[in-house]
Amino acid sequence: MVEAILSVISGVLHQCHNPVCLESALHGLGHLVSACGTKAQAIIREFLDARGDSAGEALRAYAQAALTGCIL
């Protein structure tokens, strides 16, 4: 089940351009860091590598927080 969730969230981060949807996906990954850290973190890093500069400062900062699981 977790693999399916990670796949869907990864798809959102790769295909969606709506900042609210992107933040929601990062939020979900932030919660999953405690359960499957390296996989969730890899998806976040892929997002930052692919779209970090175009995502905006606030979304990049949120992604960095999600890497550690420190999201609200």
Predicted model as a PDB file, atoms N, CA, C, CB and O in Angstrom, pLDDT in the B-factor column:
MODEL        1                                                                  
ATOM      1  N   MET A   1       0.819  -1.192   0.000  1.00 86.00           N  
ATOM      2  CA  MET A   1       0.000   0.000   0.000  1.00 86.00           C  
ATOM      3  C   MET A   1       0.871   1.267   0.000  1.00 86.00           C  
ATOM      4  CB  MET A   1      -0.936  -0.008   1.210  1.00 86.00           C  
ATOM      5  O   MET A   1       0.581   2.235  -0.703  1.00 86.00           O  
ATOM      6  N   VAL A   2       1.931   1.238   0.794  1.00 89.00           N  
ATOM      7  CA  VAL A   2       2.808   2.409   0.873  1.00 89.00           C  
ATOM      8  C   VAL A   2       3.444   2.689  -0.480  1.00 89.00           C  
ATOM      9  CB  VAL A   2       3.900   2.201   1.940  1.00 89.00           C  
ATOM     10  O   VAL A   2       3.580   3.848  -0.874  1.00 89.00           O  
ATOM     11  N   GLU A   3       3.831   1.648  -1.190  1.00 92.00           N  
ATOM     12  CA  GLU A   3       4.435   1.839  -2.516  1.00 92.00           C  
ATOM     13  C   GLU A   3       3.461   2.536  -3.471  1.00 92.00           C  
ATOM     14  CB  GLU A   3       4.871   0.483  -3.107  1.00 92.00           C  
ATOM     15  O   GLU A   3       3.871   3.390  -4.257  1.00 92.00           O  
ATOM     16  N   ALA A   4       2.198   2.183  -3.408  1.00 95.00           N  
ATOM     17  CA  ALA A   4       1.185   2.821  -4.254  1.00 95.00           C  
ATOM     18  C   ALA A   4       1.033   4.294  -3.888  1.00 95.00           C  
ATOM     19  CB  ALA A   4      -0.171   2.095  -4.120  1.00 95.00           C  
ATOM     20  O   ALA A   4       0.914   5.147  -4.768  1.00 95.00           O  
ATOM     21  N   ILE A   5       1.037   4.591  -2.599  1.00 94.00           N  
ATOM     22  CA  ILE A   5       0.918   5.984  -2.139  1.00 94.00           C  
ATOM     23  C   ILE A   5       2.121   6.786  -2.616  1.00 94.00           C  
ATOM     24  CB  ILE A   5       0.802   6.053  -0.587  1.00 94.00           C  
ATOM     25  O   ILE A   5       1.970   7.896  -3.127  1.00 94.00           O  
ATOM     26  N   LEU A   6       3.309   6.229  -2.450  1.00 96.00           N  
ATOM     27  CA  LEU A   6       4.521   6.917  -2.906  1.00 96.00           C  
ATOM     28  C   LEU A   6       4.481   7.168  -4.413  1.00 96.00           C  
ATOM     29  CB  LEU A   6       5.769   6.096  -2.543  1.00 96.00           C  
ATOM     30  O   LEU A   6       4.905   8.224  -4.882  1.00 96.00           O  
ATOM     31  N   SER A   7       3.976   6.206  -5.159  1.00 96.00           N  
ATOM     32  CA  SER A   7       3.875   6.354  -6.611  1.00 96.00           C  
ATOM     33  C   SER A   7       2.930   7.484  -7.001  1.00 96.00           C  
ATOM     34  CB  SER A   7       3.407   5.050  -7.238  1.00 96.00           C  
ATOM     35  O   SER A   7       3.242   8.283  -7.884  1.00 96.00           O  
ATOM     36  N   VAL A   8       1.789   7.550  -6.351  1.00 97.00           N  
ATOM     37  CA  VAL A   8       0.819   8.612  -6.650  1.00 97.00           C  
ATOM     38  C   VAL A   8       1.393   9.977  -6.288  1.00 97.00           C  
ATOM     39  CB  VAL A   8      -0.503   8.373  -5.888  1.00 97.00           C  
ATOM     40  O   VAL A   8       1.293  10.922  -7.071  1.00 97.00           O  
ATOM     41  N   ILE A   9       1.988  10.081  -5.113  1.00 97.00           N  
ATOM     42  CA  ILE A   9       2.552  11.364  -4.684  1.00 97.00           C  
ATOM     43  C   ILE A   9       3.683  11.789  -5.616  1.00 97.00           C  
ATOM     44  CB  ILE A   9       3.063  11.275  -3.230  1.00 97.00           C  
ATOM     45  O   ILE A   9       3.795  12.963  -5.971  1.00 97.00           O  
ATOM     46  N   SER A  10       4.514  10.839  -6.007  1.00 97.00           N  
ATOM     47  CA  SER A  10       5.591  11.143  -6.946  1.00 97.00           C  
ATOM     48  C   SER A  10       5.027  11.676  -8.265  1.00 97.00           C  
ATOM     49  CB  SER A  10       6.451   9.890  -7.202  1.00 97.00           C  
ATOM     50  O   SER A  10       5.552  12.634  -8.831  1.00 97.00           O  
ATOM     51  N   GLY A  11       3.962  11.052  -8.743  1.00 97.00           N  
ATOM     52  CA  GLY A  11       3.316  11.510  -9.972  1.00 97.00           C  
ATOM     53  C   GLY A  11       2.809  12.939  -9.854  1.00 97.00           C  
ATOM     54  O   GLY A  11       2.940  13.724 -10.793  1.00 97.00           O  
ATOM     55  N   VAL A  12       2.240  13.276  -8.723  1.00 97.00           N  
ATOM     56  CA  VAL A  12       1.766  14.647  -8.499  1.00 97.00           C  
ATOM     57  C   VAL A  12       2.943  15.620  -8.580  1.00 97.00           C  
ATOM     58  CB  VAL A  12       1.052  14.769  -7.119  1.00 97.00           C  
ATOM     59  O   VAL A  12       2.852  16.657  -9.237  1.00 97.00           O  
ATOM     60  N   LEU A  13       4.037  15.283  -7.916  1.00 96.00           N  
ATOM     61  CA  LEU A  13       5.193  16.184  -7.909  1.00 96.00           C  
ATOM     62  C   LEU A  13       5.820  16.337  -9.290  1.00 96.00           C  
ATOM     63  CB  LEU A  13       6.235  15.680  -6.931  1.00 96.00           C  
ATOM     64  O   LEU A  13       6.407  17.376  -9.592  1.00 96.00           O  
ATOM     65  N   HIS A  14       5.701  15.308 -10.129  1.00 94.00           N  
ATOM     66  CA  HIS A  14       6.289  15.379 -11.468  1.00 94.00           C  
ATOM     67  C   HIS A  14       5.370  16.048 -12.484  1.00 94.00           C  
ATOM     68  CB  HIS A  14       6.639  13.993 -11.947  1.00 94.00           C  
ATOM     69  O   HIS A  14       5.853  16.666 -13.433  1.00 94.00           O  
ATOM     70  N   GLN A  15       4.061  15.938 -12.305  1.00 95.00           N  
ATOM     71  CA  GLN A  15       3.136  16.377 -13.345  1.00 95.00           C  
ATOM     72  C   GLN A  15       2.330  17.621 -13.015  1.00 95.00           C  
ATOM     73  CB  GLN A  15       2.207  15.286 -13.650  1.00 95.00           C  
ATOM     74  O   GLN A  15       1.875  18.319 -13.922  1.00 95.00           O  
ATOM     75  N   CYS A  16       2.148  17.905 -11.760  1.00 94.00           N  
ATOM     76  CA  CYS A  16       1.282  19.019 -11.371  1.00 94.00           C  
ATOM     77  C   CYS A  16       2.090  20.312 -11.255  1.00 94.00           C  
ATOM     78  CB  CYS A  16       0.572  18.711 -10.036  1.00 94.00           C  
ATOM     79  O   CYS A  16       3.273  20.291 -10.916  1.00 94.00           O  
ATOM     80  N   HIS A  17       1.440  21.422 -11.540  1.00 92.00           N  
ATOM     81  CA  HIS A  17       2.098  22.722 -11.421  1.00 92.00           C  
ATOM     82  C   HIS A  17       1.413  23.625 -10.399  1.00 92.00           C  
ATOM     83  CB  HIS A  17       2.130  23.412 -12.770  1.00 92.00           C  
ATOM     84  O   HIS A  17       1.875  24.736 -10.142  1.00 92.00           O  
ATOM     85  N   ASN A  18       0.328  23.156  -9.826  1.00 94.00           N  
ATOM     86  CA  ASN A  18      -0.400  23.942  -8.835  1.00 94.00           C  
ATOM     87  C   ASN A  18       0.367  23.906  -7.516  1.00 94.00           C  
ATOM     88  CB  ASN A  18      -1.854  23.406  -8.649  1.00 94.00           C  
ATOM     89  O   ASN A  18       0.575  22.829  -6.958  1.00 94.00           O  
ATOM     90  N   PRO A  19       0.796  25.079  -7.001  1.00 94.00           N  
ATOM     91  CA  PRO A  19       1.599  25.100  -5.779  1.00 94.00           C  
ATOM     92  C   PRO A  19       0.899  24.479  -4.570  1.00 94.00           C  
ATOM     93  CB  PRO A  19       1.977  26.513  -5.456  1.00 94.00           C  
ATOM     94  O   PRO A  19       1.562  23.889  -3.717  1.00 94.00           O  
ATOM     95  N   VAL A  20      -0.407  24.597  -4.481  1.00 95.00           N  
ATOM     96  CA  VAL A  20      -1.146  24.018  -3.352  1.00 95.00           C  
ATOM     97  C   VAL A  20      -1.097  22.496  -3.425  1.00 95.00           C  
ATOM     98  CB  VAL A  20      -2.617  24.510  -3.343  1.00 95.00           C  
ATOM     99  O   VAL A  20      -0.915  21.832  -2.404  1.00 95.00           O  
ATOM    100  N   CYS A  21      -1.255  21.945  -4.611  1.00 96.00           N  
ATOM    101  CA  CYS A  21      -1.169  20.491  -4.778  1.00 96.00           C  
ATOM    102  C   CYS A  21       0.245  19.993  -4.487  1.00 96.00           C  
ATOM    103  CB  CYS A  21      -1.590  20.087  -6.204  1.00 96.00           C  
ATOM    104  O   CYS A  21       0.424  18.941  -3.874  1.00 96.00           O  
ATOM    105  N   LEU A  22       1.244  20.749  -4.928  1.00 96.00           N  
ATOM    106  CA  LEU A  22       2.630  20.371  -4.669  1.00 96.00           C  
ATOM    107  C   LEU A  22       2.923  20.376  -3.178  1.00 96.00           C  
ATOM    108  CB  LEU A  22       3.589  21.313  -5.397  1.00 96.00           C  
ATOM    109  O   LEU A  22       3.571  19.464  -2.665  1.00 96.00           O  
ATOM    110  N   GLU A  23       2.448  21.399  -2.483  1.00 96.00           N  
ATOM    111  CA  GLU A  23       2.644  21.462  -1.035  1.00 96.00           C  
ATOM    112  C   GLU A  23       1.952  20.289  -0.346  1.00 96.00           C  
ATOM    113  CB  GLU A  23       2.115  22.794  -0.477  1.00 96.00           C  
ATOM    114  O   GLU A  23       2.498  19.706   0.590  1.00 96.00           O  
ATOM    115  N   SER A  24       0.770  19.950  -0.802  1.00 97.00           N  
ATOM    116  CA  SER A  24       0.047  18.817  -0.222  1.00 97.00           C  
ATOM    117  C   SER A  24       0.819  17.511  -0.413  1.00 97.00           C  
ATOM    118  CB  SER A  24      -1.349  18.700  -0.849  1.00 97.00           C  
ATOM    119  O   SER A  24       0.896  16.688   0.500  1.00 97.00           O  
ATOM    120  N   ALA A  25       1.381  17.332  -1.591  1.00 97.00           N  
ATOM    121  CA  ALA A  25       2.168  16.126  -1.854  1.00 97.00           C  
ATOM    122  C   ALA A  25       3.406  16.091  -0.964  1.00 97.00           C  
ATOM    123  CB  ALA A  25       2.575  16.059  -3.337  1.00 97.00           C  
ATOM    124  O   ALA A  25       3.744  15.047  -0.406  1.00 97.00           O  
ATOM    125  N   LEU A  26       4.074  17.216  -0.834  1.00 97.00           N  
ATOM    126  CA  LEU A  26       5.247  17.281   0.043  1.00 97.00           C  
ATOM    127  C   LEU A  26       4.859  17.030   1.497  1.00 97.00           C  
ATOM    128  CB  LEU A  26       5.939  18.646  -0.088  1.00 97.00           C  
ATOM    129  O   LEU A  26       5.601  16.396   2.247  1.00 97.00           O  
ATOM    130  N   HIS A  27       3.710  17.523   1.880  1.00 97.00           N  
ATOM    131  CA  HIS A  27       3.211  17.308   3.241  1.00 97.00           C  
ATOM    132  C   HIS A  27       3.038  15.804   3.503  1.00 97.00           C  
ATOM    133  CB  HIS A  27       1.860  18.060   3.458  1.00 97.00           C  
ATOM    134  O   HIS A  27       3.472  15.291   4.534  1.00 97.00           O  
ATOM    135  N   GLY A  28       2.410  15.119   2.569  1.00 96.00           N  
ATOM    136  CA  GLY A  28       2.232  13.682   2.715  1.00 96.00           C  
ATOM    137  C   GLY A  28       3.555  12.951   2.811  1.00 96.00           C  
ATOM    138  O   GLY A  28       3.710  12.038   3.623  1.00 96.00           O  
ATOM    139  N   LEU A  29       4.511  13.348   1.983  1.00 96.00           N  
ATOM    140  CA  LEU A  29       5.829  12.721   2.041  1.00 96.00           C  
ATOM    141  C   LEU A  29       6.518  13.010   3.371  1.00 96.00           C  
ATOM    142  CB  LEU A  29       6.700  13.207   0.881  1.00 96.00           C  
ATOM    143  O   LEU A  29       7.226  12.158   3.908  1.00 96.00           O  
ATOM    144  N   GLY A  30       6.306  14.210   3.895  1.00 96.00           N  
ATOM    145  CA  GLY A  30       6.883  14.543   5.192  1.00 96.00           C  
ATOM    146  C   GLY A  30       6.401  13.599   6.283  1.00 96.00           C  
ATOM    147  O   GLY A  30       7.166  13.227   7.173  1.00 96.00           O  
ATOM    148  N   HIS A  31       5.142  13.215   6.212  1.00 94.00           N  
ATOM    149  CA  HIS A  31       4.614  12.248   7.172  1.00 94.00           C  
ATOM    150  C   HIS A  31       5.188  10.851   6.934  1.00 94.00           C  
ATOM    151  CB  HIS A  31       3.090  12.206   7.094  1.00 94.00           C  
ATOM    152  O   HIS A  31       5.386  10.090   7.881  1.00 94.00           O  
ATOM    153  N   LEU A  32       5.450  10.520   5.688  1.00 94.00           N  
ATOM    154  CA  LEU A  32       5.948   9.189   5.355  1.00 94.00           C  
ATOM    155  C   LEU A  32       7.434   9.004   5.639  1.00 94.00           C  
ATOM    156  CB  LEU A  32       5.684   8.903   3.913  1.00 94.00           C  
ATOM    157  O   LEU A  32       7.930   7.878   5.625  1.00 94.00           O  
ATOM    158  N   VAL A  33       8.146  10.092   5.897  1.00 94.00           N  
ATOM    159  CA  VAL A  33       9.573   9.986   6.188  1.00 94.00           C  
ATOM    160  C   VAL A  33       9.815   9.077   7.385  1.00 94.00           C  
ATOM    161  CB  VAL A  33      10.173  11.371   6.446  1.00 94.00           C  
ATOM    162  O   VAL A  33      10.788   8.323   7.400  1.00 94.00           O  
ATOM    163  N   SER A  34       8.952   9.137   8.381  1.00 89.00           N  
ATOM    164  CA  SER A  34       9.154   8.289   9.562  1.00 89.00           C  
ATOM    165  C   SER A  34       8.905   6.809   9.259  1.00 89.00           C  
ATOM    166  CB  SER A  34       8.234   8.743  10.694  1.00 89.00           C  
ATOM    167  O   SER A  34       9.472   5.941   9.922  1.00 89.00           O  
ATOM    168  N   ALA A  35       8.072   6.518   8.274  1.00 88.00           N  
ATOM    169  CA  ALA A  35       7.739   5.124   7.952  1.00 88.00           C  
ATOM    170  C   ALA A  35       8.660   4.531   6.884  1.00 88.00           C  
ATOM    171  CB  ALA A  35       6.296   5.033   7.484  1.00 88.00           C  
ATOM    172  O   ALA A  35       9.033   3.360   6.956  1.00 88.00           O  
ATOM    173  N   CYS A  36       9.013   5.333   5.915  1.00 88.00           N  
ATOM    174  CA  CYS A  36       9.842   4.833   4.803  1.00 88.00           C  
ATOM    175  C   CYS A  36      10.787   5.929   4.340  1.00 88.00           C  
ATOM    176  CB  CYS A  36       8.958   4.343   3.618  1.00 88.00           C  
ATOM    177  O   CYS A  36      10.768   6.346   3.182  1.00 88.00           O  
ATOM    178  N   GLY A  37      11.604   6.379   5.262  1.00 83.00           N  
ATOM    179  CA  GLY A  37      12.462   7.547   5.085  1.00 83.00           C  
ATOM    180  C   GLY A  37      13.182   7.686   3.769  1.00 83.00           C  
ATOM    181  O   GLY A  37      12.996   8.682   3.069  1.00 83.00           O  
ATOM    182  N   THR A  38      13.999   6.717   3.413  1.00 93.00           N  
ATOM    183  CA  THR A  38      14.840   6.909   2.238  1.00 93.00           C  
ATOM    184  C   THR A  38      14.029   7.008   0.950  1.00 93.00           C  
ATOM    185  CB  THR A  38      15.834   5.779   2.127  1.00 93.00           C  
ATOM    186  O   THR A  38      14.394   7.766   0.051  1.00 93.00           O  
ATOM    187  N   LYS A  39      12.954   6.266   0.847  1.00 96.00           N  
ATOM    188  CA  LYS A  39      12.126   6.342  -0.363  1.00 96.00           C  
ATOM    189  C   LYS A  39      11.411   7.688  -0.454  1.00 96.00           C  
ATOM    190  CB  LYS A  39      11.097   5.197  -0.383  1.00 96.00           C  
ATOM    191  O   LYS A  39      11.398   8.313  -1.514  1.00 96.00           O  
ATOM    192  N   ALA A  40      10.820   8.133   0.647  1.00 96.00           N  
ATOM    193  CA  ALA A  40      10.131   9.422   0.657  1.00 96.00           C  
ATOM    194  C   ALA A  40      11.126  10.554   0.412  1.00 96.00           C  
ATOM    195  CB  ALA A  40       9.393   9.635   1.997  1.00 96.00           C  
ATOM    196  O   ALA A  40      10.850  11.480  -0.351  1.00 96.00           O  
ATOM    197  N   GLN A  41      12.279  10.473   1.062  1.00 97.00           N  
ATOM    198  CA  GLN A  41      13.297  11.503   0.878  1.00 97.00           C  
ATOM    199  C   GLN A  41      13.817  11.541  -0.554  1.00 97.00           C  
ATOM    200  CB  GLN A  41      14.451  11.275   1.837  1.00 97.00           C  
ATOM    201  O   GLN A  41      14.099  12.617  -1.081  1.00 97.00           O  
ATOM    202  N   ALA A  42      13.943  10.393  -1.180  1.00 97.00           N  
ATOM    203  CA  ALA A  42      14.408  10.347  -2.572  1.00 97.00           C  
ATOM    204  C   ALA A  42      13.425  11.061  -3.496  1.00 97.00           C  
ATOM    205  CB  ALA A  42      14.599   8.887  -3.029  1.00 97.00           C  
ATOM    206  O   ALA A  42      13.842  11.761  -4.419  1.00 97.00           O  
ATOM    207  N   ILE A  43      12.137  10.893  -3.261  1.00 97.00           N  
ATOM    208  CA  ILE A  43      11.118  11.558  -4.083  1.00 97.00           C  
ATOM    209  C   ILE A  43      11.198  13.069  -3.878  1.00 97.00           C  
ATOM    210  CB  ILE A  43       9.693  11.036  -3.732  1.00 97.00           C  
ATOM    211  O   ILE A  43      11.087  13.831  -4.839  1.00 97.00           O  
ATOM    212  N   ILE A  44      11.387  13.501  -2.650  1.00 97.00           N  
ATOM    213  CA  ILE A  44      11.499  14.935  -2.363  1.00 97.00           C  
ATOM    214  C   ILE A  44      12.744  15.499  -3.037  1.00 97.00           C  
ATOM    215  CB  ILE A  44      11.547  15.194  -0.832  1.00 97.00           C  
ATOM    216  O   ILE A  44      12.691  16.576  -3.631  1.00 97.00           O  
ATOM    217  N   ARG A  45      13.858  14.785  -2.952  1.00 96.00           N  
ATOM    218  CA  ARG A  45      15.096  15.254  -3.586  1.00 96.00           C  
ATOM    219  C   ARG A  45      14.951  15.328  -5.110  1.00 96.00           C  
ATOM    220  CB  ARG A  45      16.267  14.327  -3.216  1.00 96.00           C  
ATOM    221  O   ARG A  45      15.455  16.256  -5.743  1.00 96.00           O  
ATOM    222  N   GLU A  46      14.259  14.344  -5.690  1.00 96.00           N  
ATOM    223  CA  GLU A  46      14.001  14.391  -7.141  1.00 96.00           C  
ATOM    224  C   GLU A  46      13.214  15.645  -7.499  1.00 96.00           C  
ATOM    225  CB  GLU A  46      13.229  13.128  -7.605  1.00 96.00           C  
ATOM    226  O   GLU A  46      13.514  16.317  -8.487  1.00 96.00           O  
ATOM    227  N   PHE A  47      12.208  15.954  -6.692  1.00 96.00           N  
ATOM    228  CA  PHE A  47      11.416  17.165  -6.927  1.00 96.00           C  
ATOM    229  C   PHE A  47      12.308  18.403  -6.856  1.00 96.00           C  
ATOM    230  CB  PHE A  47      10.264  17.273  -5.899  1.00 96.00           C  
ATOM    231  O   PHE A  47      12.249  19.269  -7.729  1.00 96.00           O  
ATOM    232  N   LEU A  48      13.132  18.481  -5.811  1.00 95.00           N  
ATOM    233  CA  LEU A  48      14.012  19.650  -5.659  1.00 95.00           C  
ATOM    234  C   LEU A  48      15.002  19.751  -6.807  1.00 95.00           C  
ATOM    235  CB  LEU A  48      14.766  19.582  -4.328  1.00 95.00           C  
ATOM    236  O   LEU A  48      15.270  20.849  -7.295  1.00 95.00           O  
ATOM    237  N   ASP A  49      15.548  18.627  -7.244  1.00 94.00           N  
ATOM    238  CA  ASP A  49      16.499  18.643  -8.362  1.00 94.00           C  
ATOM    239  C   ASP A  49      15.823  19.059  -9.661  1.00 94.00           C  
ATOM    240  CB  ASP A  49      17.145  17.268  -8.531  1.00 94.00           C  
ATOM    241  O   ASP A  49      16.390  19.821 -10.444  1.00 94.00           O  
ATOM    242  N   ALA A  50      14.614  18.560  -9.889  1.00 94.00           N  
ATOM    243  CA  ALA A  50      13.922  18.826 -11.149  1.00 94.00           C  
ATOM    244  C   ALA A  50      13.256  20.190 -11.194  1.00 94.00           C  
ATOM    245  CB  ALA A  50      12.895  17.768 -11.393  1.00 94.00           C  
ATOM    246  O   ALA A  50      13.283  20.863 -12.225  1.00 94.00           O  
ATOM    247  N   ARG A  51      12.649  20.609 -10.065  1.00 86.00           N  
ATOM    248  CA  ARG A  51      11.816  21.809 -10.117  1.00 86.00           C  
ATOM    249  C   ARG A  51      12.043  22.773  -8.973  1.00 86.00           C  
ATOM    250  CB  ARG A  51      10.390  21.419 -10.139  1.00 86.00           C  
ATOM    251  O   ARG A  51      11.280  23.723  -8.795  1.00 86.00           O  
ATOM    252  N   GLY A  52      13.074  22.540  -8.206  1.00 70.00           N  
ATOM    253  CA  GLY A  52      13.309  23.371  -7.032  1.00 70.00           C  
ATOM    254  C   GLY A  52      13.403  24.852  -7.333  1.00 70.00           C  
ATOM    255  O   GLY A  52      12.773  25.663  -6.654  1.00 70.00           O  
ATOM    256  N   ASP A  53      14.183  25.218  -8.343  1.00 80.00           N  
ATOM    257  CA  ASP A  53      14.357  26.636  -8.654  1.00 80.00           C  
ATOM    258  C   ASP A  53      13.073  27.288  -9.134  1.00 80.00           C  
ATOM    259  CB  ASP A  53      15.429  26.806  -9.698  1.00 80.00           C  
ATOM    260  O   ASP A  53      12.820  28.454  -8.833  1.00 80.00           O  
ATOM    261  N   SER A  54      12.269  26.557  -9.870  1.00 84.00           N  
ATOM    262  CA  SER A  54      11.037  27.130 -10.398  1.00 84.00           C  
ATOM    263  C   SER A  54       9.873  27.021  -9.410  1.00 84.00           C  
ATOM    264  CB  SER A  54      10.671  26.448 -11.698  1.00 84.00           C  
ATOM    265  O   SER A  54       8.809  27.595  -9.641  1.00 84.00           O  
ATOM    266  N   ALA A  55      10.070  26.294  -8.322  1.00 85.00           N  
ATOM    267  CA  ALA A  55       8.985  26.070  -7.369  1.00 85.00           C  
ATOM    268  C   ALA A  55       8.733  27.270  -6.462  1.00 85.00           C  
ATOM    269  CB  ALA A  55       9.290  24.859  -6.526  1.00 85.00           C  
ATOM    270  O   ALA A  55       7.638  27.415  -5.918  1.00 85.00           O  
ATOM    271  N   GLY A  56       9.710  28.110  -6.300  1.00 91.00           N  
ATOM    272  CA  GLY A  56       9.568  29.250  -5.407  1.00 91.00           C  
ATOM    273  C   GLY A  56      10.196  28.958  -4.056  1.00 91.00           C  
ATOM    274  O   GLY A  56      10.308  27.808  -3.632  1.00 91.00           O  
ATOM    275  N   GLU A  57      10.596  30.020  -3.400  1.00 93.00           N  
ATOM    276  CA  GLU A  57      11.329  29.897  -2.141  1.00 93.00           C  
ATOM    277  C   GLU A  57      10.527  29.189  -1.044  1.00 93.00           C  
ATOM    278  CB  GLU A  57      11.740  31.266  -1.660  1.00 93.00           C  
ATOM    279  O   GLU A  57      11.061  28.338  -0.332  1.00 93.00           O  
ATOM    280  N   ALA A  58       9.266  29.538  -0.913  1.00 93.00           N  
ATOM    281  CA  ALA A  58       8.448  28.947   0.153  1.00 93.00           C  
ATOM    282  C   ALA A  58       8.270  27.439  -0.050  1.00 93.00           C  
ATOM    283  CB  ALA A  58       7.072  29.633   0.212  1.00 93.00           C  
ATOM    284  O   ALA A  58       8.353  26.670   0.907  1.00 93.00           O  
ATOM    285  N   LEU A  59       8.032  27.027  -1.266  1.00 94.00           N  
ATOM    286  CA  LEU A  59       7.839  25.601  -1.541  1.00 94.00           C  
ATOM    287  C   LEU A  59       9.148  24.826  -1.390  1.00 94.00           C  
ATOM    288  CB  LEU A  59       7.273  25.402  -2.954  1.00 94.00           C  
ATOM    289  O   LEU A  59       9.146  23.687  -0.921  1.00 94.00           O  
ATOM    290  N   ARG A  60      10.260  25.439  -1.785  1.00 94.00           N  
ATOM    291  CA  ARG A  60      11.564  24.799  -1.578  1.00 94.00           C  
ATOM    292  C   ARG A  60      11.835  24.614  -0.089  1.00 94.00           C  
ATOM    293  CB  ARG A  60      12.690  25.634  -2.225  1.00 94.00           C  
ATOM    294  O   ARG A  60      12.317  23.561   0.329  1.00 94.00           O  
ATOM    295  N   ALA A  61      11.530  25.626   0.705  1.00 94.00           N  
ATOM    296  CA  ALA A  61      11.730  25.540   2.154  1.00 94.00           C  
ATOM    297  C   ALA A  61      10.845  24.452   2.750  1.00 94.00           C  
ATOM    298  CB  ALA A  61      11.433  26.897   2.827  1.00 94.00           C  
ATOM    299  O   ALA A  61      11.274  23.718   3.641  1.00 94.00           O  
ATOM    300  N   TYR A  62       9.609  24.345   2.261  1.00 95.00           N  
ATOM    301  CA  TYR A  62       8.700  23.310   2.752  1.00 95.00           C  
ATOM    302  C   TYR A  62       9.226  21.922   2.395  1.00 95.00           C  
ATOM    303  CB  TYR A  62       7.288  23.510   2.172  1.00 95.00           C  
ATOM    304  O   TYR A  62       9.134  20.992   3.197  1.00 95.00           O  
ATOM    305  N   ALA A  63       9.770  21.788   1.202  1.00 96.00           N  
ATOM    306  CA  ALA A  63      10.349  20.518   0.776  1.00 96.00           C  
ATOM    307  C   ALA A  63      11.540  20.152   1.665  1.00 96.00           C  
ATOM    308  CB  ALA A  63      10.783  20.591  -0.704  1.00 96.00           C  
ATOM    309  O   ALA A  63      11.709  18.989   2.030  1.00 96.00           O  
ATOM    310  N   GLN A  64      12.353  21.130   2.008  1.00 95.00           N  
ATOM    311  CA  GLN A  64      13.485  20.874   2.895  1.00 95.00           C  
ATOM    312  C   GLN A  64      13.018  20.417   4.266  1.00 95.00           C  
ATOM    313  CB  GLN A  64      14.349  22.120   3.028  1.00 95.00           C  
ATOM    314  O   GLN A  64      13.623  19.525   4.860  1.00 95.00           O  
ATOM    315  N   ALA A  65      11.959  21.012   4.769  1.00 96.00           N  
ATOM    316  CA  ALA A  65      11.392  20.592   6.056  1.00 96.00           C  
ATOM    317  C   ALA A  65      10.818  19.179   5.956  1.00 96.00           C  
ATOM    318  CB  ALA A  65      10.296  21.581   6.514  1.00 96.00           C  
ATOM    319  O   ALA A  65      10.961  18.381   6.882  1.00 96.00           O  
ATOM    320  N   ALA A  66      10.177  18.877   4.845  1.00 96.00           N  
ATOM    321  CA  ALA A  66       9.596  17.547   4.654  1.00 96.00           C  
ATOM    322  C   ALA A  66      10.674  16.466   4.630  1.00 96.00           C  
ATOM    323  CB  ALA A  66       8.786  17.504   3.356  1.00 96.00           C  
ATOM    324  O   ALA A  66      10.428  15.337   5.054  1.00 96.00           O  
ATOM    325  N   LEU A  67      11.851  16.800   4.144  1.00 95.00           N  
ATOM    326  CA  LEU A  67      12.954  15.829   4.130  1.00 95.00           C  
ATOM    327  C   LEU A  67      13.258  15.295   5.522  1.00 95.00           C  
ATOM    328  CB  LEU A  67      14.208  16.463   3.540  1.00 95.00           C  
ATOM    329  O   LEU A  67      13.680  14.148   5.671  1.00 95.00           O  
ATOM    330  N   THR A  68      13.050  16.111   6.528  1.00 94.00           N  
ATOM    331  CA  THR A  68      13.362  15.702   7.902  1.00 94.00           C  
ATOM    332  C   THR A  68      12.113  15.240   8.654  1.00 94.00           C  
ATOM    333  CB  THR A  68      14.024  16.855   8.657  1.00 94.00           C  
ATOM    334  O   THR A  68      12.203  14.814   9.805  1.00 94.00           O  
ATOM    335  N   GLY A  69      10.947  15.324   8.001  1.00 93.00           N  
ATOM    336  CA  GLY A  69       9.717  14.970   8.660  1.00 93.00           C  
ATOM    337  C   GLY A  69       9.143  16.091   9.516  1.00 93.00           C  
ATOM    338  O   GLY A  69       8.155  15.897  10.223  1.00 93.00           O  
ATOM    339  N   CYS A  70       9.767  17.263   9.450  1.00 88.00           N  
ATOM    340  CA  CYS A  70       9.330  18.413  10.269  1.00 88.00           C  
ATOM    341  C   CYS A  70       8.333  19.266   9.493  1.00 88.00           C  
ATOM    342  CB  CYS A  70      10.547  19.279  10.702  1.00 88.00           C  
ATOM    343  O   CYS A  70       8.668  20.352   9.020  1.00 88.00           O  
ATOM    344  N   ILE A  71       7.134  18.777   9.369  1.00 88.00           N  
ATOM    345  CA  ILE A  71       6.072  19.516   8.695  1.00 88.00           C  
ATOM    346  C   ILE A  71       4.893  19.634   9.647  1.00 88.00           C  
ATOM    347  CB  ILE A  71       5.651  18.820   7.364  1.00 88.00           C  
ATOM    348  O   ILE A  71       4.751  18.843  10.579  1.00 88.00           O  
ATOM    349  N   LEU A  72       4.054  20.623   9.404  1.00 78.00           N  
ATOM    350  CA  LEU A  72       2.881  20.828  10.273  1.00 78.00           C  
ATOM    351  C   LEU A  72       1.631  20.341   9.611  1.00 78.00           C  
ATOM    352  CB  LEU A  72       2.724  22.294  10.642  1.00 78.00           C  
ATOM    353  O   LEU A  72       0.550  20.432  10.191  1.00 78.00           O  
TER     354      LEU A  72                                                      
ENDMDL                                                                          
END                                                                             
